[in-house]
Amino acid sequence: MPRIDMALDKWIEVAKAREAELKDAVRRFVLEHCTRGDVVLLSSRTRGDSHALSDWDIPHN
């Protein structure tokens, strides 16, 4: 396996492991700091077709 593929595979592995932690952190932040209707989740996360390297598009004021 070429070196670049190994690095990408490792990055994806780490991203998958952190996904649950990130979801929990976003949930806690929203519950603590945002009132009803203040948060809109966009793109692949909303559609349900996100993957390990998908970002979180959360607009803010």
C-alpha positions as CSV (number, residue, x, y, z in Angstrom):
1,M,0.0,0.0,0.0
2,P,1.5,3.4,-1.0
3,R,2.5,5.6,1.9
4,I,-0.2,8.3,1.1
5,D,-2.9,5.6,1.2
6,M,-1.8,4.5,4.7
7,A,-1.8,8.1,5.9
8,L,-5.3,8.6,4.6
9,D,-6.5,5.3,6.1
10,K,-5.1,6.4,9.5
11,W,-6.8,9.8,9.1
12,I,-10.2,8.2,8.4
13,E,-9.7,5.7,11.3
14,V,-9.1,8.6,13.7
15,A,-12.1,10.6,12.3
16,K,-14.4,7.7,12.8
17,A,-13.2,7.2,16.3
18,R,-13.8,10.9,17.1
19,E,-17.2,11.1,15.5
20,A,-19.2,10.1,18.6
21,E,-17.2,12.5,20.7
22,L,-17.8,15.3,18.3
23,K,-21.5,14.6,18.1
24,D,-21.8,14.7,21.8
25,A,-19.8,18.0,22.1
26,V,-22.0,19.6,19.4
27,R,-25.2,18.4,21.2
28,R,-24.0,19.7,24.6
29,F,-23.0,23.1,23.1
30,V,-26.4,23.4,21.4
31,L,-28.3,22.5,24.6
32,E,-26.3,24.9,26.7
33,H,-25.9,27.9,24.4
34,C,-28.7,27.9,21.7
35,T,-32.3,28.7,22.1
36,R,-34.9,26.8,20.1
37,G,-34.5,27.6,16.4
38,D,-31.0,29.0,16.6
39,V,-29.2,26.0,15.0
40,V,-29.5,24.7,11.5
41,L,-27.5,21.6,10.4
42,L,-26.8,21.6,6.7
43,S,-25.5,19.5,3.8
44,S,-24.5,15.8,4.0
45,R,-25.1,15.6,7.8
46,T,-28.8,16.6,7.2
47,R,-29.2,14.3,4.2
48,G,-27.7,11.4,6.0
49,D,-25.0,10.7,3.4
50,S,-22.0,12.0,5.4
51,H,-18.8,10.0,5.7
52,A,-15.8,10.0,8.1
53,L,-14.2,13.1,6.5
54,S,-17.4,15.1,6.2
55,D,-17.4,18.5,7.9
56,W,-20.1,20.0,10.1
57,D,-21.8,23.0,8.5
58,I,-23.3,24.9,11.4
59,P,-24.0,28.6,10.6
60,H,-24.0,31.0,13.4
61,N,-24.9,34.7,14.0
